[in-house]
Amino acid sequence: MVLKEIVEKADRLAEIKKSIEKLNAEKSEIEGFFLKLSDEDLRNTKFKSVTYRGTGSNKVIATMAESLKMVYPTYLKAIFGEAYKDVVTEEIKYKLSAPATRMLTGLWLNNYTRLTVAEVIAQLPVDDITKKAIAKKVRGIKYDTDKKNLIAIAGFDEKTAEEYAYFISEAAIWENFMRLMQANKKATDKDIAEALELINGAVVVEETPKITIEVGEE
């Protein structure tokens, strides 16, 4: 009964996804129609929105939104003068690169192993030729790609490939961290412990569950 329910719900989710894709495509097409129509209706007027009514209380409101983007922020002081601090709030924003984000996330979640990628690959239960081929394709950066390559090159089943791909990704996080520490000439055990403590206090990682639906061919 449980297996039957799983199959039914998996099929139903696939059907729902197909329906959503069709509806989103139709929605985009209709929105495009109203965007073109509103562009004509608002042209040469001072109005910022126009309403198109359907039956009953159904209506579509097309709005011309305005967004101010600063190209030369330093000019604002000259523009506002003494009122600058009253109308302008200065903010500093930090954006991490993808590799830095991946490294900090793994370290904060303790999803790392104190080995290099090469050391992990050396432990795989395959011959040396296969290990060399794996080393060229598997880097611990893209989990799904690594898993596929481990299946294709080493002939692992999916579950085994997933385990090794995860292990290698953990090693890549530690390897990148150690490169950073060595570049800063702070690679002693004490330095590493202090850096990990700083990371735990500097960032917070929130994990959000996600469901992916794959639809098979009819």
N, C-alpha and C positions, 0 to 999 in steps of 0.2 A: 504493500500500500504506500509506504514511504517513497520507494523508488518510482512508482507510478506518478506520485504527486510531484516529485522532483522533475521528471520528464515533462509533465504537463505544464508546470510553471516555467521551465526553461523555454519550452516552445512558445508559451504565452508572452514571455518577455521579448522573445525574438519578433513575434507578431506586433507587439506594441512598438518596438523600436522601428520596424518598417513603417508603421502607421505614422509615427512621429516624424520620421524623415520625409514622408510624403506631405504631411501637413505643414512642416517647416518650409518645404520648397514652395508650396502653394501660398503660404503666408508671405514669404519673401517676394513672390511675384505680385501679390495684391498690394503689398506695401510699396513696391516699386511703382505701381500704377498711381497710387495716391501721392507719392513723392513728386512724380512728374506733373500731376494735376495741380498740386499745391504750388509748385514752382511757377507755373503759369498764372495761377490765381493771385499769388502774393507779389509777383513781379510788378515793379513800378508803384507799389503801395507802401505805406508805413506799418502795415499790420505784420505781426510776427506769427500769427496762427490762423488757421482756417478750419472750420468744422464741416464734415460731410455726414449727413444723417442717413441712417438706414430705417428700418421699420421699428416702431415702438421707441424704446430708449437707446437703441443701438446707434452708435456714432463713431466716427473716426476723426481724431484731431491731429492735424499736421502742424507741427511747430518748427519754426526756424530758430534753433538754439544758437546762442552766442557764447563763444569761449575765448577769453583773452589769454594769450600766451606771450610771455616776456621773451624778447629776443636779446635785448641789452638791459639787463636788470640794473646795471650801474648808473644808467641814465635817470632812474627813478628819484635819486637824491636831488638831481638838478631840477626835475619836474615839480616835485612836491616841496622842496626847500625845507623850511622849519616844521612843516606838517608831516614830514617823511615818517617819523616814528609813530605818528598817530594813525597812519593809514597802511603802513607796510610792516608785515611780520617776516623777519628773516628766519629761514629754516635751513638746516643742513641735512641733506638726505644721503644715506649710504646704500649702495647697491653692490651686492657681492656677485662675482662671476659664478658660472655654473660649477666649475671645479671646486671653488672655495666653499660654495653652499653645500655641495655634496660632502666635502671633507668635514666641515663643522657639524653637519647633521649627523653623520656617522659617529663622530667622536662624542657628541652630546648624548646620543642614544646608546652609546657603548656598543655600536655595531661595527666593531673593528677587531682585527687579530694582529698581534705583534709579529707579523711576518711580511716579507715582500711578496709581490705577485710571483716572481720567479721561484721563490722557495715553496709556494703553494703548488705551482705547476709541477715542480720537481717531485712532489709527493703523489701525483696522480698515478693510478694503476694502469699505465700505458707504457709502451716502449719509448726509447729516446727520440726516435724520428718523429713520432706522434707528438711528443712533448714540445719539440722544436716548432712543429707546425702550429700547435696550440698557442705557443708564446707569441707567434706572429699575428694571431687573430684575436686573442683573448687578453684584454687589458684591464678588466675590472671597472670599466667606465659605464658601459651600457649593459645592464643585466640581461635583457631579453636577447640582445645580439650575442652576448657571450654564451648564453644557454644554447642558442641555435648552433653556434660554432662548435661547442663541445659535443653536441649530438652528431653533427656532420663529420667532424674530424676524428673524434675519439670513439664514436659509436655508442656513447652512453645512452641509456634510456632517459626519458624526460625527467623523472624524479631525481635520478643521480646527477644529471646535468644541472638541474636547479640547485642542488645542494652545493656542487662545486662552483657554480657561477656565483652563488651567494658568498661562499668562502673567499673566492678571488676578489670580489668587490670589497669585502672587509679588509683584505690585505692591501688593496689599492688605496683605501682611505688612510691606513697607517703609513704606507710608503710615502704618500704625498705629505702627510704630517711631518714625517721625519726629514724629508727634503727641506721643508720650511724651517724646521728647527736647526738643521745643519747650516742652512743658508744664513740664519741669524746667529750662528755659532753658539747655540744653546741646546746642546744635545745630551747633557748629562741626565741621569735619572731624576735628579732634583728639578732640573729645568723642565723636563717633560711633565712631571707631576704638577708643577706650578702652572704650566701652560694649559693642561687639561682642566685644572681647577678654574682658571680664568675663563676658559671656554664655557664651562658649566654655568658661570655667573653672567657671561656676556650675552648669551643667546638662549632662547627657549624654542623648542621644537614641538609643534602640535601635530599629532597624527590624526588624519581624517580617513575614515573607511571609504572605499570607492568600489563600485560594482561596474564591471565592463561586460557588455553584451555582444556576443558574436552571432551573426545571423548566417545560417547556412544557405546554400543555393537551393532553390525550389526545384 
